[in-house]
Amino acid sequence: MKIALMDSGNGLLAAAAAVRRLRPDADLVLSSDPDGMPWGPRTPDDVTAHALAVARAAAAHRPDALIVACNTASVHALPALRAELEPAVPVIGTVPAIKPAAAGGGPLAIWATPATTGSPYQRDLIERFARGVDATGVPCPGLADAVQEADEDAIDAAIVAAAAHTPRDIRAVVLGCTHYELVAERIRAALQGPGAPALVLHGSAEAVAAQALRRIGAEPAPAAAPTGGLSVILSGRPSGLPAAALAYAEGRLLAGSRTDTAEAVRR
């Protein structure tokens, strides 16, 4: 079994780690675009062009499925990716977890990039899945970039700034960018009020990992032998995990995989 994941950068680590936990025996292909990121400020056509290039690099490894572990690419490029790769390779997109968050009632906050916050796409999701629920969009400028670089000070500053614009009475937070899932507990610590009920964070990694297995007719087998390999592609170049990936538990989990490159970590 081989599952490929794509993103502009390290945001794919959360979903890749989720797949690794569900199927330790699955081979993983991680394809990202550090030369072209960030994708958020690009035009939809430009995002699609970059996403197709990253997907093609992954598809060359002949995966059984491709996870688009990027909200921006899922919004703008998913139809083009599916038109090119399906039905041979099922393509699984990522959607912010507004629906399950709203099912728990409000008030809730949706942390996302400035480009996504207030976008027609996000407004449509709120209208479809959170109508009648008190939902506040919170732009998080600089947070995805800081997570990508594993810049501790910049991460802290971006979280503090976003927390200052988040209502104090929220019960749940939607992590609307896959990069944010890598610092979920730091976000929780910044928002959890003393004596308040435990804040619920809603990411997408577990759901897309499970959906990828369903699409290929595979069952979770977390007790399987940890024989799965790892291939890493950076802007089309075979590589190893970027050093910044090891700043996160998800990256360190993946680093324990058998690698198909000579160098496990690109320094």
Salt bridges, closest charged atoms under 4 A:
ASP25 OD2 - ARG23 NH2 2.82
ASP27 OD1 - ARG258 NH2 3.54
ASP33 OD2 - HIS50 ND1 2.84
ASP35 OD2 - ARG237 NH1 2.81
ASP46 OD2 - ARG42 NH1 2.72
ASP46 OD1 - HIS50 NE2 3.71
GLU84 OE2 - ARG56 NE 2.64
GLU86 OE2 - ARG82 NE 3.92
GLU86 OE2 - ARG215 NH2 3.13
ASP124 OD2 - ARG128 NH1 3.28
GLU127 OE2 - ARG131 NH2 2.53
GLU152 OE1 - ARG186 NH1 2.69
ASP156 OD1 - ARG186 NH2 2.64
GLU185 OE1 - ARG188 NE 2.92
GLU206 OE2 - ARG21 NH2 2.74
